[in-house]
């Protein structure tokens, strides 16, 4: 792809070394979606998470091996869907960055894809929450918080104006969309307006069929393969089973004590799996409506996927497990053996078809039918059938709080496990790790200092790592001196631009290509090679992503302002001057102790705004000693002075701009006074 160079932003993530580029490892934020992929190269499990990544897993010898990492979104991934299109095994992901990305699972086959193997679809104006796919129409379906459903024609370029069409309901206004199901016949959605809407592909009508009954947001939807039955889960804690033909609710199931966040069925549509905010996973027979609690997790259950890992000779037990993605980032596999045995022992032996999703006698749509839990009938309580998973991949602690310190070089972060860490932005490294006994608020207060530095980057931790963004408008605004940041091989008073310093460290390879002598790197720190750099477009979408260890192939994609910085010799930062008055401090009692003036009346003193107050002190002492020479005295031979601003003694390490911004706080000319340090 060709990128417009002007206006592009740069983003980098700070985390444990290797977090962003090494394929292995757990998710470090909520797992939002799981799906199974049967491809030409094998069976895989795919997971998308709020850490902004999609991971491809292979089940091997009782363990999950991460064999693929798809990392191209700048915000949470909310849903993924796997399908085959034009003989390619693809996974689509939708994100809160308002884009959809189409990833090729066969990494060696990337024709027509961008620099990191994906196609990007843009068009939604708010978070995209759900995806679906119709093989019959080669169409990807998306719904989001912008209250729209879009149909994307995968046979057309994603940038084509006619690559998508929009489904609307002209009868009633839709709310934000939280759930979506797609078959070759129907598109079904639910959301904040508590209604289920159904569109028929064949009619292409802008008028949807409505199903009403839920009293809360509709968080999940499943639909039978023949399109005759819809199942919905809601934040009203219930599951409803709907008949598409009569548009009536045939059953209301109470399996959970909190919101139902995901639903999944087996291939035969015999059993329903449901996951809830209360941490439980339930399995319900669709013929008897009896249910059993499979397990209870310590964290809310976000998504489910019936497992193909285990097999049985019995046809009705061809799926014996369920993968569970949780809010804490964990991915676990739970057995369904005991729960299925218990459910099947209660199924009536009648001539009724075992595959029928509904009982032979359907209750009135207005009557609430609550399935009586088997465990309550058999054991007197709704105890989970499984206490431990067959496999558990825990989530990693993620960064939930971030605060930029006043020096604009360091960042304090708090992890989900309560521990804290201090980061150096210019070095892209963790400076210190604190135990969980030291609280974030206390550390932030202790690290606070009176110092002023202009903001030159923005920061967030939406994906569980610190994301630092640089923009041309202010990336070069922060200037300091080398001895303040511990820069070696240059004089202590060398003025340094922090943005320039960071960029040269990140793009050291490109800088050396343009300056073989290496002089350009005297004003740069060594940056961990695992740090990942992203080029971000105007809409916030990631256009390209590269590790620090391999930036040269991406040179042509860099924003022009970045390339101009790293490919040219170091240019000293522009000198910003600051004018102020420097007067003797009036004594409180004995006027004879007043020091003489060192400047003529009404004269102004001008200096670089980054110089330290220590320099001003030295200047005053030198001027006083010059008076000694003129008067042939030794009155000021060993004098020490201190600088005062608004009756406060200014620490020697403060810069002039810090004094003006943090102590003087006035648009008028700053007035500093000096006096002798008392014994």
C-alpha positions as a printed NumPy array, in Angstrom:
array([[  0.   ,   0.   ,   0.   ],
       [  1.024,   3.587,  -0.527],
       [  0.56 ,   5.852,   2.462],
       [  0.046,   9.608,   2.474],
       [  3.107,  10.834,   4.344],
       [  1.848,  14.092,   5.789],
       [ -0.018,  13.954,   9.072],
       [  0.767,  10.346,   9.944],
       [  1.448,   9.566,  13.591],
       [  3.899,   7.213,  15.226],
       [  2.982,   4.867,  18.069],
       [  5.015,   2.462,  20.183],
       [  4.156,   0.073,  22.984],
       [  6.104,  -0.305,  26.196],
       [  5.858,  -3.688,  27.885],
       [  7.979,  -6.576,  28.993],
       [ 10.584,  -7.263,  26.336],
       [  9.159,  -9.672,  23.784],
       [  5.51 ,  -9.128,  24.655],
       [  4.629,  -7.589,  21.321],
       [  6.669,  -9.515,  18.765],
       [  7.204, -12.988,  20.209],
       [  4.481, -15.372,  19.038],
       [  4.223, -17.356,  22.254],
       [  2.556, -16.196,  25.408],
       [ -0.836, -15.486,  26.866],
       [ -3.241, -12.638,  26.251],
       [ -2.947,  -9.855,  28.79 ],
       [ -6.468,  -8.505,  28.597],
       [-10.028,  -9.808,  28.353],
       [-10.526, -12.501,  25.701],
       [-13.467, -11.266,  23.643],
       [-13.907, -14.028,  21.056],
       [-12.852, -17.634,  20.376],
       [-13.419, -19.7  ,  17.242],
       [-12.257, -22.968,  15.724],
       [-10.501, -23.077,  12.348],
       [-10.214, -26.177,  10.198],
       [ -7.677, -25.302,   7.493],
       [ -5.576, -27.043,   4.878],
       [ -2.669, -27.034,   7.337],
       [ -4.543, -28.398,  10.351],
       [ -6.952, -27.67 ,  13.162],
       [ -6.502, -24.435,  15.11 ],
       [ -8.098, -22.379,  17.823],
       [ -8.137, -18.61 ,  17.353],
       [ -8.691, -16.015,  20.054],
       [ -9.137, -12.253,  19.889],
       [ -8.67 , -10.059,  22.94 ],
       [ -8.703,  -6.553,  24.291],
       [ -4.905,  -6.524,  24.037],
       [ -5.487,  -5.775,  20.335],
       [ -4.177,  -9.117,  19.041],
       [ -5.535, -12.259,  17.427],
       [ -3.631, -15.412,  18.374],
       [ -3.603, -18.703,  16.502],
       [ -3.212, -21.819,  18.692],
       [ -2.484, -25.464,  17.986],
       [ -3.503, -28.118,  20.521],
       [ -0.494, -30.396,  20.941],
       [  0.144, -33.026,  23.59 ],
       [ -2.266, -31.523,  26.081],
       [ -0.998, -27.982,  25.649],
       [ -1.692, -24.908,  23.515],
       [  1.128, -23.687,  21.293],
       [  0.801, -20.182,  19.856],
       [  1.737, -20.545,  16.18 ],
       [  0.455, -17.208,  14.873],
       [  0.111, -13.637,  16.072],
       [ -1.973, -11.068,  14.162],
       [ -1.239,  -7.641,  15.571],
       [ -2.563,  -4.725,  13.539],
       [ -5.317,  -3.026,  15.528],
       [ -4.753,   0.008,  17.739],
       [ -7.611,  -0.762,  20.138],
       [ -9.637,  -3.651,  21.581],
       [-10.608,  -6.565,  19.367],
       [-14.289,  -7.245,  19.976],
       [-15.021, -10.215,  17.718],
       [-13.427, -12.588,  15.21 ],
       [-14.866, -14.941,  12.59 ],
       [-13.106, -17.631,  10.512],
       [-14.089, -18.617,   6.944],
       [-12.702, -19.737,   3.59 ],
       [-12.825, -17.267,   0.706],
       [-11.338, -17.865,  -2.746],
       [ -9.521, -20.94 ,  -1.384],
       [ -7.913, -18.919,   1.373],
       [ -8.373, -19.59 ,   5.059],
       [ -9.097, -16.188,   6.577],
       [ -9.91 , -14.691,   9.948],
       [-11.68 , -11.34 ,  10.204],
       [-11.34 ,  -9.183,  13.306],
       [-13.305,  -6.098,  14.294],
       [-12.087,  -3.494,  16.731],
       [-12.898,  -0.455,  18.77 ],
       [-10.546,   1.421,  16.405],
       [-13.579,   1.322,  13.988],
       [-11.836,  -0.939,  11.446],
       [-12.187,  -4.54 ,  10.291],
       [ -9.068,  -6.449,   9.312],
       [ -8.973,  -9.571,   7.201],
       [ -6.003, -11.818,   7.994],
       [ -4.644, -14.655,   5.887],
       [ -3.953, -17.697,   8.081],
       [ -1.479, -18.977,   5.476],
       [  1.269, -16.433,   6.107],
       [  3.209, -17.451,   3.015],
       [  0.291, -16.405,   0.766],
       [ -0.24 , -12.656,   1.122],
       [ -0.944, -11.423,  -2.386],
       [ -3.276,  -8.441,  -2.223],
       [ -2.635,  -7.856,   1.48 ],
       [ -0.792,  -4.976,   3.121],
       [  2.537,  -4.859,   4.965],
       [  1.393,  -7.104,   7.777],
       [ -0.78 ,  -9.514,   5.838],
       [ -4.235,  -8.016,   6.228],
       [ -6.912,  -6.109,   4.355],
       [ -8.52 ,  -3.209,   6.15 ],
       [-12.183,  -2.196,   5.892],
       [-13.171,   1.239,   7.191],
       [-16.594,   2.816,   7.315],
       [-18.109,   2.515,  10.781],
       [-18.094,   5.694,  12.838],
       [-17.955,   3.996,  16.256],
       [-16.753,   0.772,  17.879],
       [-17.445,  -2.361,  15.805],
       [-18.809,  -4.971,  18.189],
       [-19.751,  -8.06 ,  16.127],
       [-19.005,  -9.899,  12.87 ],
       [-20.691, -12.581,  10.779],
       [-20.075, -14.221,   7.407],
       [-22.276, -15.617,   4.626],
       [-20.508, -18.108,   2.362],
       [-23.414, -18.081,  -0.073],
       [-23.07 , -14.358,  -0.768],
       [-19.284, -14.   ,  -0.055],
       [-20.259, -11.257,   2.338],
       [-18.846, -10.149,   5.676],
       [-21.402,  -8.589,   8.032],
       [-20.528,  -6.119,  10.809],
       [-22.488,  -4.281,  13.465],
       [-21.396,  -1.646,  15.926],
       [-22.175,   1.082,  18.373],
       [-22.906,   3.477,  15.48 ],
       [-26.263,   1.609,  15.224],
       [-25.555,   0.34 ,  11.707],
       [-25.11 ,  -3.057,  10.08 ],
       [-22.837,  -3.138,   7.057],
       [-22.511,  -5.867,   4.426],
       [-19.03 ,  -6.029,   2.889],
       [-18.561,  -7.599,  -0.548],
       [-15.261,  -9.494,  -0.278],
       [-15.011,  -9.817,  -4.061],
       [-14.4  ,  -6.072,  -4.328],
       [-11.424,  -4.014,  -3.102],
       [-11.955,  -2.775,   0.445],
       [-11.359,   0.808,  -0.747],
       [-14.062,   0.689,  -3.439],
       [-17.044,   2.944,  -2.781],
       [-19.481,   0.156,  -3.667],
       [-17.724,  -2.49 ,  -1.53 ],
       [-20.438,  -2.317,   1.118],
       [-24.134,  -1.722,   1.651],
       [-26.023,  -0.855,   4.816],
       [-28.947,  -2.617,   6.471],
       [-31.403,  -0.277,   8.14 ],
       [-34.769,  -0.682,   9.777],
       [-37.032,   1.992,   8.334],
       [-39.806,   1.085,  10.763],
       [-38.019,   1.655,  14.08 ],
       [-34.711,   3.272,  15.03 ],
       [-32.019,   0.789,  16.027],
       [-29.854,   1.105,  19.115],
       [-26.207,   0.151,  19.485],
       [-25.593,  -3.393,  18.249],
       [-24.089,  -5.862,  20.747],
       [-24.915,  -9.213,  19.111],
       [-25.084, -10.603,  15.582],
       [-25.766, -13.935,  13.864],
       [-25.598, -14.651,  10.128],
       [-26.812, -17.575,   8.021],
       [-27.249, -17.929,   4.271],
       [-30.883, -16.916,   4.821],
       [-30.968, -14.373,   7.629],
       [-29.059, -11.588,   9.339],
       [-30.113, -11.298,  12.985],
       [-28.968,  -8.658,  15.475],
       [-29.72 ,  -7.46 ,  18.988],
       [-28.559,  -4.615,  21.147],
       [-29.284,  -1.73 ,  23.443],
       [-32.929,  -1.292,  22.393],
       [-33.777,  -4.781,  23.817],
       [-35.15 ,  -5.917,  20.419],
       [-34.043,  -8.678,  18.08 ],
       [-34.148,  -7.754,  14.399],
       [-34.168, -10.191,  11.488],
       [-33.541,  -9.416,   7.817],
       [-34.043, -11.922,   5.002],
       [-31.136, -12.008,   2.511],
       [-33.543, -12.97 ,  -0.252],
       [-35.806,  -9.956,   0.151],
       [-33.113,  -7.3  ,   0.736],
       [-35.742,  -5.282,   2.574],
       [-35.07 ,  -2.273,   4.765],
       [-37.853,  -3.405,   7.076],
       [-36.781,  -5.876,   9.766],
       [-38.871,  -8.424,  11.654],
       [-38.844,  -7.585,  15.37 ],
       [-38.817,  -9.965,  18.343],
       [-39.636,  -8.269,  21.654],
       [-39.548,  -9.603,  25.191],
       [-36.161,  -9.028,  26.794],
       [-35.909,  -6.396,  29.518],
       [-32.204,  -5.736,  29.087],
       [-29.512,  -5.35 ,  26.421],
       [-29.256,  -8.355,  24.111],
       [-25.647,  -9.503,  24.447],
       [-25.603, -12.73 ,  22.405],
       [-27.544, -14.504,  19.639],
       [-27.462, -18.017,  18.176],
       [-29.54 , -19.305,  15.259],
       [-30.315, -22.854,  14.191],
       [-28.783, -24.155,  10.937],
       [-32.228, -24.381,   9.311],
       [-33.08 , -20.83 ,  10.377],
       [-36.237, -21.778,  12.259],
       [-35.057, -20.97 ,  15.786],
       [-33.303, -18.   ,  17.371],
       [-31.763, -18.105,  20.85 ],
       [-30.865, -14.87 ,  22.644],
       [-29.004, -14.055,  25.862],
       [-29.531, -10.785,  27.685],
       [-28.34 ,  -8.568,  30.512],
       [-31.735,  -9.302,  32.122],
       [-30.085, -12.646,  33.127],
       [-32.364, -14.745,  30.872],
       [-32.085, -16.822,  27.717],
       [-35.044, -16.811,  25.32 ],
       [-35.861, -19.288,  22.566],
       [-37.807, -17.834,  19.623],
       [-39.735, -19.397,  16.772],
       [-38.956, -17.525,  13.557],
       [-42.167, -18.608,  11.823],
       [-44.547, -17.418,  14.529],
       [-42.208, -14.68 ,  15.831],
       [-43.072, -15.862,  19.355],
       [-40.962, -16.678,  22.386],
       [-41.315, -20.394,  23.112],
       [-39.254, -20.536,  26.31 ],
       [-37.479, -18.367,  28.859],
       [-34.529, -20.061,  30.577],
       [-33.046, -18.99 ,  33.908],
       [-29.601, -20.558,  34.006],
       [-27.565, -17.675,  35.425],
       [-27.714, -15.055,  38.154],
       [-26.223, -12.281,  36.005],
       [-25.99 , -11.102,  32.377],
       [-25.687, -13.791,  29.701],
       [-22.738, -12.734,  27.567],
       [-22.268, -15.557,  25.063],
       [-24.126, -18.502,  23.538],
       [-22.926, -21.465,  21.498],
       [-24.58 , -24.65 ,  20.243],
       [-23.256, -28.017,  19.132],
       [-23.329, -28.97 ,  15.462],
       [-26.545, -30.964,  15.821],
       [-28.307, -28.116,  17.645],
       [-29.069, -30.512,  20.51 ],
       [-27.418, -28.601,  23.366],
       [-26.884, -24.948,  24.195],
       [-23.838, -23.568,  26.009],
       [-24.116, -20.222,  27.779],
       [-21.568, -18.058,  29.589],
       [-22.396, -15.367,  32.095],
       [-21.038, -12.382,  33.914],
       [-21.499, -14.403,  37.113],
       [-18.561, -16.599,  35.997],
       [-20.634, -19.704,  35.228],
       [-20.896, -21.826,  32.105],
       [-24.167, -23.744,  31.691],
       [-25.254, -26.434,  29.247],
       [-28.943, -26.76 ,  28.388],
       [-30.742, -29.508,  26.504],
       [-32.743, -27.918,  23.69 ],
       [-35.222, -30.797,  23.755],
       [-36.042, -30.751,  27.493],
       [-34.786, -27.284,  28.498],
       [-33.095, -28.853,  31.521],
       [-29.75 , -27.254,  32.298],
       [-26.626, -28.007,  34.27 ],
       [-23.897, -25.685,  35.54 ],
       [-20.657, -26.955,  34.026],
       [-18.157, -24.773,  35.887],
       [-17.711, -21.509,  37.719],
       [-14.754, -19.219,  37.026],
       [-13.462, -16.459,  39.315],
       [-13.858, -13.973,  36.459],
       [-16.822, -13.173,  34.162],
       [-17.183, -15.496,  31.172],
       [-16.928, -13.512,  27.94 ],
       [-16.932, -16.113,  25.142],
       [-17.337, -19.838,  24.456],
       [-16.364, -22.297,  21.744],
       [-17.401, -25.991,  21.713],
       [-14.296, -28.123,  21.576],
       [-13.191, -30.53 ,  18.874],
       [-10.171, -31.564,  20.907],
       [-11.742, -34.678,  22.411],
       [-13.706, -37.273,  20.505],
       [-15.93 , -40.193,  21.476],
       [-17.2  , -43.208,  19.545],
       [-20.729, -42.169,  20.462],
       [-22.131, -39.909,  17.758],
       [-24.004, -37.761,  20.227],
       [-20.773, -37.113,  22.159],
       [-18.661, -35.833,  19.312],
       [-18.037, -32.605,  21.24 ],
       [-16.954, -33.245,  24.78 ],
       [-15.449, -29.959,  25.876],
       [-15.81 , -26.212,  25.767],
       [-13.165, -23.51 ,  25.492],
       [-13.884, -20.562,  27.758],
       [-12.444, -17.06 ,  27.387],
       [-12.641, -14.922,  30.515],
       [-12.417, -11.306,  31.561],
       [ -9.029, -11.891,  33.242],
       [ -7.462, -12.975,  29.926],
       [ -7.456, -16.683,  30.755],
       [ -8.257, -19.384,  28.196],
       [ -9.448, -22.692,  29.625],
       [-10.823, -26.042,  28.432],
       [-13.572, -27.711,  30.475],
       [-14.958, -31.211,  30.089],
       [-18.666, -31.663,  29.329],
       [-18.721, -35.411,  29.972],
       [-20.443, -35.362,  33.358],
       [-22.909, -32.659,  32.39 ],
       [-23.891, -34.397,  29.146],
       [-24.338, -37.742,  30.885],
       [-26.646, -36.116,  33.407],
       [-28.668, -34.305,  30.735],
       [-29.019, -37.38 ,  28.535],
       [-30.216, -39.492,  31.446],
       [-33.321, -37.297,  31.679],
       [-34.237, -37.13 ,  27.97 ],
       [-37.626, -38.77 ,  27.308],
       [-37.531, -41.873,  25.126],
       [-40.284, -40.883,  22.695],
       [-40.642, -40.888,  18.969],
       [-39.907, -37.196,  18.954],
       [-36.816, -36.383,  16.897],
       [-33.807, -35.94 ,  19.2  ],
       [-32.572, -33.095,  17.032],
       [-35.666, -31.003,  17.56 ],
       [-34.687, -27.794,  19.339],
       [-38.088, -27.354,  20.967],
       [-40.39 , -29.556,  23.011],
       [-43.463, -30.926,  21.237],
       [-45.794, -28.702,  23.236],
       [-44.732, -25.05 ,  23.131],
       [-45.933, -22.788,  25.921],
       [-47.779, -19.591,  25.25 ],
       [-45.392, -16.788,  24.193],
       [-46.622, -14.774,  27.144],
       [-45.964, -17.474,  29.744],
       [-42.54 , -17.517,  31.36 ],
       [-41.069, -21.033,  31.422],
       [-38.117, -21.505,  33.793],
       [-36.062, -24.638,  33.347],
       [-35.677, -26.472,  36.639],
       [-31.916, -27.144,  37.088],
       [-31.018, -30.816,  37.223],
       [-28.523, -30.323,  40.009],
       [-31.257, -28.819,  42.17 ],
       [-33.489, -31.835,  41.465],
       [-30.755, -34.428,  41.947],
       [-28.464, -32.834,  44.522],
       [-30.491, -30.053,  46.062],
       [-28.218, -27.254,  44.785],
       [-26.866, -25.82 ,  41.543],
       [-23.283, -26.907,  42.101],
       [-20.896, -26.909,  39.103],
       [-20.179, -30.375,  37.741],
       [-16.498, -29.575,  37.142],
       [-14.164, -28.064,  39.729],
       [-10.958, -27.901,  37.675],
       [-10.378, -27.394,  33.937],
       [ -8.674, -29.958,  31.74 ],
       [ -6.369, -27.138,  30.631],
       [ -5.82 , -23.55 ,  31.751],
       [ -3.746, -20.82 ,  30.122],
       [ -3.865, -17.906,  32.568],
       [ -3.9  , -14.315,  31.412],
       [ -0.944, -12.062,  32.101],
       [ -1.169,  -9.046,  34.407],
       [ -2.061,  -6.024,  32.317],
       [ -1.527,  -2.318,  32.805],
       [ -4.776,  -0.709,  33.912],
       [ -3.618,   2.758,  35.045],
       [ -0.972,   5.047,  33.599],
       [  0.293,   8.476,  34.666],
       [  2.939,  10.654,  33.001],
       [  5.269,  12.266,  35.54 ],
       [  5.984,  15.99 ,  35.49 ],
       [  9.392,  15.553,  33.817],
       [  7.589,  14.132,  30.723],
       [ 10.199,  11.377,  30.525],
       [  8.905,   8.84 ,  32.993],
       [  5.59 ,   7.003,  33.3  ],
       [  4.15 ,   5.296,  36.351],
       [  1.89 ,   2.312,  35.665],
       [ -0.323,   0.066,  37.771],
       [ -0.931,  -3.581,  36.838],
       [ -4.112,  -5.584,  37.281],
       [ -2.414,  -7.586,  40.071],
       [ -1.75 ,  -4.41 ,  42.086],
       [  1.974,  -4.043,  41.368],
       [  3.411,  -0.852,  39.873],
       [  6.299,  -0.011,  37.554],
       [  8.222,   3.083,  36.497],
       [  9.112,   3.461,  32.8  ],
       [ 11.656,   5.616,  30.963],
       [ 10.058,   6.746,  27.693],
       [ 13.296,   7.859,  26.001],
       [ 14.94 ,   4.496,  26.702],
       [ 11.712,   2.492,  26.21 ],
       [ 12.583,   0.454,  29.274],
       [ 11.22 ,  -0.374,  32.687],
       [ 13.219,   1.648,  35.214],
       [ 11.849,   0.054,  38.383],
       [  9.339,  -2.585,  39.449],
       [  7.474,  -2.038,  42.717],
       [  5.875,  -4.782,  44.844],
       [  2.096,  -4.867,  45.192],
       [  2.456,  -3.615,  48.772],
       [  3.257,  -0.137,  47.425],
       [  0.084,   1.535,  46.225],
       [ -0.178,   3.505,  43.007],
       [ -1.541,   6.692,  44.623],
       [  1.23 ,   6.744,  47.232],
       [  3.94 ,   6.177,  44.641],
       [  2.522,   8.863,  42.353],
       [  2.571,  11.346,  45.215],
       [  6.132,  10.407,  46.213],
       [  7.406,  10.736,  42.634],
       [  5.707,  14.076,  42.077],
       [  8.084,  17.004,  41.676],
       [  8.005,  20.661,  40.773],
       [  9.243,  20.646,  37.193],
       [  7.8  ,  21.88 ,  33.926],
       [  8.273,  20.238,  30.556],
       [  5.96 ,  20.69 ,  27.564],
       [  3.895,  17.69 ,  26.547],
       [  5.473,  15.955,  23.555],
       [  3.593,  12.649,  23.447],
       [  0.261,  11.167,  24.448],
       [ -0.197,   7.888,  26.275],
       [ -2.892,   5.304,  27.   ],
       [ -3.137,   1.723,  28.248],
       [ -6.277,   0.551,  26.442],
       [ -4.693,  -2.665,  25.193],
       [ -3.015,  -3.506,  28.503],
       [  0.395,  -2.106,  27.598],
       [  1.615,   1.48 ,  27.596],
       [  1.009,   2.938,  24.155],
       [  3.01 ,   6.106,  23.423],
       [  1.932,   8.231,  20.446],
       [  4.015,  10.917,  18.745],
       [  2.603,  13.562,  16.446],
       [  4.421,  16.088,  14.268],
       [  2.609,  18.971,  15.958],
       [  4.44 ,  18.623,  19.293],
       [  6.96 ,  15.756,  19.074],
       [  9.915,  18.169,  19.142],
       [  8.65 ,  20.614,  21.778],
       [ 10.429,  19.196,  24.853],
       [ 14.047,  20.333,  25.286],
       [ 16.377,  19.662,  28.201],
       [ 20.118,  19.419,  28.881],
       [ 22.101,  16.203,  28.684],
       [ 23.075,  16.047,  32.37 ],
       [ 19.388,  15.967,  33.325],
       [ 18.786,  12.694,  31.457],
       [ 22.109,  10.901,  31.918],
       [ 23.25 ,  11.128,  28.311],
       [ 26.885,  10.032,  27.91 ],
       [ 29.606,  11.063,  25.417],
       [ 28.438,  14.679,  25.201],
       [ 29.09 ,  17.742,  27.343],
       [ 26.919,  18.194,  30.419],
       [ 25.243,  21.334,  29.065],
       [ 24.348,  20.006,  25.612],
       [ 20.756,  20.903,  24.815],
       [ 18.724,  17.877,  23.733],
       [ 15.291,  17.481,  22.149],
       [ 13.56 ,  14.501,  23.757],
       [ 11.522,  13.645,  20.654],
       [ 14.657,  13.66 ,  18.499],
       [ 16.407,  11.493,  21.1  ],
       [ 13.642,   8.881,  21.059],
       [ 13.257,   8.73 ,  17.282],
       [ 16.988,   8.197,  16.719],
       [ 16.962,   5.374,  19.242],
       [ 13.955,   3.712,  17.603],
       [ 15.269,   4.06 ,  14.044],
       [ 18.952,   3.491,  14.723],
       [ 19.236,   1.174,  11.701],
       [ 17.921,   3.819,   9.315],
       [ 20.02 ,   6.566,  10.922],
       [ 23.217,   4.527,  10.387],
       [ 22.272,   3.96 ,   6.755],
       [ 22.394,   7.723,   6.244],
       [ 25.364,   8.47 ,   8.528],
       [ 27.97 ,   5.708,   8.532],
       [ 30.127,   7.587,  11.075],
       [ 27.566,   7.034,  13.804],
       [ 27.761,  10.653,  14.992],
       [ 23.996,  10.873,  14.657],
       [ 23.622,   8.346,  17.486],
       [ 25.585,  10.261,  20.105],
       [ 22.266,  11.802,  21.04 ],
       [ 20.34 ,   8.525,  21.289],
       [ 19.778,   5.727,  23.775],
       [ 19.808,   2.003,  23.059],
       [ 16.207,   0.85 ,  22.693],
       [ 15.147,  -2.808,  23.243],
       [ 14.896,  -4.492,  19.822],
       [ 11.535,  -6.041,  20.766],
       [  9.732,  -2.683,  20.918],
       [  7.081,  -2.509,  18.195],
       [  6.517,   0.722,  16.254],
       [  3.244,   1.492,  14.479],
       [  2.403,   3.992,  11.765],
       [ -1.061,   5.349,  12.502],
       [ -3.398,   7.009,  10.004],
       [ -5.707,   9.991,  10.423],
       [ -8.592,   7.771,  11.561],
       [ -6.51 ,   5.969,  14.179],
       [ -6.105,   2.775,  12.139],
       [ -2.697,   1.08 ,  12.053],
       [ -1.191,   1.274,   8.559],
       [  2.04 ,  -0.594,   9.247],
       [  3.807,  -2.162,  12.21 ],
       [  7.494,  -2.997,  12.635],
       [  9.904,  -4.116,  15.379],
       [ 12.882,  -1.9  ,  16.238],
       [ 15.106,  -4.797,  15.167],
       [ 13.888,  -4.571,  11.543],
       [ 12.962,  -1.018,  10.52 ],
       [ 14.899,  -0.657,   7.231],
       [ 12.279,  -2.453,   5.047],
       [  9.698,   0.056,   6.291],
       [ 11.673,   3.242,   5.596],
       [  9.509,   4.18 ,   2.612],
       [  6.392,   3.999,   4.795],
       [  7.653,   6.338,   7.53 ],
       [  5.976,   9.714,   8.016],
       [  8.051,  12.385,   6.308],
       [  8.696,  14.255,   9.573],
       [ 10.156,  11.101,  11.156],
       [ 12.388,  10.302,   8.193],
       [ 13.625,  13.898,   8.05 ],
       [ 14.675,  13.659,  11.694],
       [ 16.504,  10.319,  11.649],
       [ 18.158,  10.595,   8.23 ],
       [ 19.829,  13.978,   8.806],
       [ 22.642,  15.12 ,  11.142],
       [ 21.614,  16.231,  14.612],
       [ 20.38 ,  19.808,  14.589],
       [ 20.662,  21.631,  17.939],
       [ 17.221,  22.515,  19.292],
       [ 16.073,  26.056,  18.723],
       [ 17.126,  28.262,  21.622],
       [ 14.128,  29.616,  23.476],
       [ 15.008,  32.674,  25.543],
       [ 13.351,  33.861,  28.707],
       [ 13.621,  37.39 ,  30.142],
       [ 13.353,  38.201,  33.834],
       [ 14.341,  40.758,  36.432],
       [ 17.145,  39.882,  38.87 ],
       [ 17.139,  42.083,  41.98 ],
       [ 18.543,  42.023,  45.523],
       [ 16.07 ,  40.538,  47.979],
       [ 14.842,  43.147,  50.465],
       [ 15.726,  42.093,  54.047],
       [ 12.971,  41.784,  56.589],
       [ 14.791,  43.763,  59.343],
       [ 18.406,  44.866,  58.849],
       [ 18.636,  46.821,  55.577],
       [ 22.416,  46.978,  55.877],
       [ 22.5  ,  43.296,  54.908],
       [ 20.961,  43.998,  51.504],
       [ 23.249,  42.865,  48.718],
       [ 24.101,  45.393,  46.012],
       [ 22.405,  45.374,  42.617],
       [ 24.377,  43.662,  39.876],
       [ 22.383,  45.102,  36.971],
       [ 21.474,  48.716,  36.177],
       [ 18.009,  49.877,  37.233],
       [ 15.142,  48.378,  35.194],
       [ 17.533,  46.14 ,  33.276],
       [ 16.353,  42.702,  32.184],
       [ 18.319,  39.488,  32.32 ],
       [ 17.871,  37.08 ,  29.364],
       [ 18.941,  33.436,  29.231],
       [ 18.003,  30.08 ,  27.73 ],
       [ 14.862,  28.862,  29.442],
       [ 16.405,  25.435,  30.087],
       [ 19.337,  26.634,  32.208],
       [ 19.276,  25.655,  35.861],
       [ 18.911,  28.137,  38.721],
       [ 22.372,  26.997,  39.815],
       [ 23.7  ,  28.919,  36.799],
       [ 21.882,  32.035,  37.936],
       [ 23.373,  31.647,  41.416],
       [ 26.856,  31.335,  39.921],
       [ 26.271,  34.43 ,  37.813],
       [ 25.233,  36.467,  40.861],
       [ 28.286,  35.324,  42.875],
       [ 30.619,  36.19 ,  39.979],
       [ 29.112,  39.664,  39.631],
       [ 29.429,  40.321,  43.366],
       [ 33.06 ,  39.212,  43.334],
       [ 33.68 ,  41.564,  40.394],
       [ 32.422,  44.384,  42.645],
       [ 34.974,  43.25 ,  45.249],
       [ 37.74 ,  43.691,  42.716],
       [ 36.565,  47.169,  41.752],
       [ 36.311,  48.258,  45.385],
       [ 39.427,  46.335,  46.413],
       [ 37.556,  44.423,  49.15 ],
       [ 36.973,  40.784,  50.071],
       [ 33.416,  41.198,  51.29 ],
       [ 32.003,  38.643,  48.838],
       [ 34.994,  36.322,  48.56 ],
       [ 33.224,  33.308,  50.08 ],
       [ 29.629,  34.322,  49.661],
       [ 26.838,  31.864,  48.879],
       [ 23.516,  33.075,  47.504],
       [ 20.058,  31.662,  47.007],
       [ 17.392,  32.658,  44.505],
       [ 13.917,  33.669,  45.649],
       [ 10.653,  33.674,  43.672],
       [  7.528,  34.914,  45.409],
       [  9.155,  34.479,  48.827],
       [ 10.016,  30.839,  48.091],
       [ 13.587,  29.594,  47.839],
       [ 14.114,  28.047,  44.405],
       [ 15.974,  24.687,  44.329],
       [ 19.213,  24.992,  42.315],
       [ 18.267,  22.191,  39.901],
       [ 15.074,  23.934,  38.729],
       [ 15.167,  25.368,  35.22 ],
       [ 14.072,  28.925,  34.479],
       [ 11.007,  27.698,  32.607],
       [ 10.03 ,  25.509,  35.586],
       [ 10.247,  28.521,  37.902],
       [  8.142,  30.611,  35.533],
       [  5.454,  27.956,  34.954],
       [  5.274,  26.385,  38.418],
       [  6.203,  29.18 ,  40.858],
       [  5.75 ,  32.545,  39.145],
       [  2.516,  31.558,  37.319],
       [  2.01 ,  35.006,  35.877],
       [  1.987,  36.505,  32.397],
       [  4.008,  39.486,  33.589],
       [  7.797,  39.558,  33.495],
       [  9.168,  37.173,  36.111],
       [ 10.987,  38.749,  39.045],
       [ 13.745,  36.803,  40.806],
       [ 15.629,  38.068,  43.828],
       [ 18.869,  36.934,  45.455],
       [ 20.146,  37.024,  49.002],
       [ 23.029,  35.65 ,  50.99 ],
       [ 22.541,  32.215,  52.454],
       [ 22.402,  32.663,  56.216],
       [ 24.693,  30.625,  58.418]])
